[in-house]
Amino acid sequence: MKYGDKIIYMEGIITEVEDGAVGVDFKGRLGHIKVPRRMLITDYPLKVGQEVGLNMSFLEVLSPEVNEKYRSNLDRQRENKEV
């Protein structure tokens, strides 16, 4: 990263629990994130309404170029959803 890393502690509430993913709304109206279940560290069964905490940093765009492979995959997924 070109800039020094600034780690920010954030908290949120679990809003959805699916087979492979968990949705979290950040406190303070800072947005929503959906992550794979394997990224959660827990000793408890996951339930909607539980609080979570995480350390987050800023996202940095690495290049002005578009990764065409990923872009075409996203376009294909959108087309399949529309059909």
Long-range contacts (C-beta under 8 A, 24 or more apart in sequence): 1-60, 2-60, 3-58, 3-60, 5-57, 6-57, 6-58, 7-55, 7-56, 7-57, 8-55, 8-56, 8-57, 9-53, 9-54, 9-55, 9-56, 10-53, 10-54, 10-55, 10-56, 11-51, 11-52, 11-53, 11-54, 12-51, 12-52, 12-53, 12-54, 13-49, 13-50, 13-51, 13-52, 14-46, 14-47, 14-48, 14-49, 14-50, 14-51, 14-52, 15-48, 16-48, 17-46, 17-47, 17-48, 22-46, 24-52
